Amino acid sequence: MIIEQIRSRLENGFHPFTLELSSGRKIRVPHQHFIALHPKAIVVIDQKGISHTISPLHVVSIGEAARHH
């Protein structure tokens, strides 16, 4: 279900968002080209080019990201 929610955000007028994980960590998705989805994995590339591979089971919420200037 999380994968479908993320896909919806990517397809319906993208706005930056954050993925909040079960650990409390938040990962910002600044652009739709910085994320790849698979039913068993989410990969996010951050602004420094570092990849973060996440199990969809660990995503507890999706929130609006603060804008960076």
N, C-alpha and C positions, 0 to 999 in steps of 0.2 A: 504494500500500500504506500509506503514512503516513496518508493521509486516512482509510482504514478503521480504522487504529489509534486515531486521534483520535476518530472517531465512536464507537468502542467505549467509550472513556473517558467520553464525554458521555452515553451511553445506559445504562451499567452502574454507577449509583451514583457520581455525580461527586465527585471529589476534585481540588483544585487541582494543576496540573502545569506543567512548563516545557517549552518547545520549545528545543532546542539547535540552533543554526544552523551551517552550514559555516564561518562567520566566527569561531565561538567564542562569539558572543553568545547569551544566554539570554533568552527572553521568557516571562514568567509568565502563565498563564491562571488567574485567581483564581476564575472562576465560569463556568458553561456559557453564560451569556448574553453573555459578553465575546468570543466567537469565532464566526466564520462560515466555512464550508467550501465550496470549489468544487474540482473536480478540478485546476484550474490556479492556484488562489490560496487562501491562508489569510489571514483578516483577524482580528487580535486588537486589542481596545481595552484600553488599560492603565488603571490606577486614576486617572490624570490626564485620561482622555478622549482620549488620543492614539491614533490608529489605526496599526497596523503591518501592511503587506501583505507577505506572504511567499510565495515560490514553494515548493511542496511539495518540489521537488528540493533545496532548501537545508536542509531539516530532517534533521539527522543522528541525533537521538535525542529521546526523550520521557522526562522524568524526573519524579519526585515533587517538588512545590514545598514549600518551607519554609512553615509557617503564619505568617501575619502577624496580630498582635493589634490 
